[in-house]
Amino acid sequence: MEHRLKTFYARWAAAIVVLWAAGRIARHLTDGALPSPSGPLPWGPLVFILAAVCGLAGPILYRSYFAFVCRNRSRIDPDVFMRFERHLILIGMASLALAMGTDMLAAPLFYRAGSLLTALYAVYSTFPSRNRLALDRRLFRVAAGAVKAPPLRVIHNSAEGR
């Protein structure tokens, strides 16, 4: 499970960074040939707020929602937990993509730096480390995939045995 989540995490992070690098290279090569997106619309503050919502509030709200949905269950299926972890990673990656978008829109430095810091926090907090996954498995009572439930033994009480 840990290896699959780390691979999923690395692929999304690499895809976002490659798209950002390609956009920066294209912006550098055109050297002002593209119109500047910083017109009358407040792109910087808007994307900064979206990155902060995805990076700071998104993982917290999603974890709370998952805990609320699973509150009455005695055990959580490992596939459901895996889906939860993937969605948590995607929320962090959305913050990273928005931070890269803030950079591509050539927003003022304050908004670029703020969105990058919130994205770094989101990417750090959603990294599927062994310790965090073990804690989440215990917290959400994830059923162990390899351990089978013991067979049910039925003991009949007979009138003779009493």
MOJO-V702955 format. One record per pair of residues at least 6 apart in sequence whose ideal C-beta (glycine too) atoms are under 8 Angstrom apart, sorted by the first residue. I is the first residue (numbers start at 1). J is the second residue. D is the distance in Angstrom with one decimal. If there is no record, write none. Layout:
i = {I	I}
j = {J	J}
d = {D	D}
This chain:
i = {1	1	1	2	2	2	4	5	5	5	5	5	5	6	8	8	9	9	9	9	12	12	12	13	13	13	16	16	16	16	17	19	19	20	20	20	23	23	24	24	27	27	36	37	37	37	38	38	38	38	43	43	43	44	44	44	44	44	44	44	45	47	47	47	47	47	47	47	48	48	48	48	48	50	51	51	51	51	51	51	51	51	52	52	52	52	54	54	54	54	54	54	54	55	55	55	55	55	55	55	55	56	56	56	58	58	58	58	58	59	59	59	59	59	59	62	62	62	62	63	66	66	67	67	70	70	70	70	73	74	75	75	75	76	76	76	76	77	77	78	78	78	78	81	81	81	81	84	85	85	85	88	89	89	91	91	92	92	92	92	92	93	93	95	95	95	95	95	96	96	96	98	98	99	99	99	99	99	100	102	102	102	102	103	103	107	136}
j = {78	82	133	128	130	133	82	82	85	86	89	128	133	128	86	89	89	126	127	128	89	90	93	93	96	123	93	96	97	100	100	97	100	100	103	104	100	104	103	104	34	104	106	43	105	106	44	105	106	107	102	105	107	102	105	107	108	110	111	112	111	98	101	102	105	107	111	115	102	107	111	114	115	98	95	98	99	102	114	115	118	119	95	114	115	118	91	92	94	95	98	118	122	92	95	99	115	118	119	121	122	118	121	122	91	92	94	95	122	88	91	92	122	125	126	84	87	88	91	88	84	140	139	140	76	80	140	141	141	141	141	142	143	140	141	142	143	142	143	142	143	144	145	136	137	140	142	140	128	133	136	126	126	128	122	126	119	122	123	125	126	123	126	115	118	119	122	123	119	122	123	115	119	112	115	116	118	119	119	111	112	115	116	112	116	115	142}
d = {7.0	6.3	7.0	6.2	5.9	5.8	7.5	7.4	5.5	7.2	7.1	3.8	7.3	5.6	6.0	6.3	5.3	7.6	6.5	5.9	6.6	7.0	4.5	6.7	7.0	6.9	6.1	5.3	5.1	6.2	7.8	8.0	7.2	3.9	7.0	7.1	7.5	4.9	7.5	7.3	6.9	7.0	6.6	6.0	5.0	7.0	7.4	6.6	5.8	7.0	7.9	4.7	5.9	6.6	7.0	3.1	5.3	7.8	3.7	7.6	6.2	5.6	5.5	4.5	6.5	6.7	7.1	6.4	6.1	7.2	4.1	5.3	4.8	5.2	5.2	3.9	5.1	6.5	7.8	3.8	5.3	5.9	8.0	7.2	7.1	4.8	6.0	7.7	4.6	3.9	6.1	8.0	6.7	7.0	3.4	7.9	8.0	3.6	5.4	5.8	3.5	5.8	6.9	7.2	4.2	7.7	7.3	6.9	7.2	5.9	5.6	6.5	6.5	5.9	6.0	8.0	6.5	6.0	5.9	7.1	5.1	7.3	7.9	7.1	5.4	7.8	6.0	7.9	7.3	6.7	5.5	7.3	4.2	5.1	5.8	4.9	6.6	7.8	6.3	5.8	6.3	7.9	4.9	7.4	7.0	6.3	4.6	7.8	6.2	7.4	7.5	5.2	5.1	7.0	7.2	6.9	7.9	3.9	5.2	6.9	3.5	7.3	7.9	7.9	6.1	4.5	4.0	7.4	4.4	6.9	5.5	6.2	7.1	7.7	4.1	4.8	7.1	3.7	7.9	5.7	5.2	4.4	7.7	5.4	7.5	8.0	7.7}
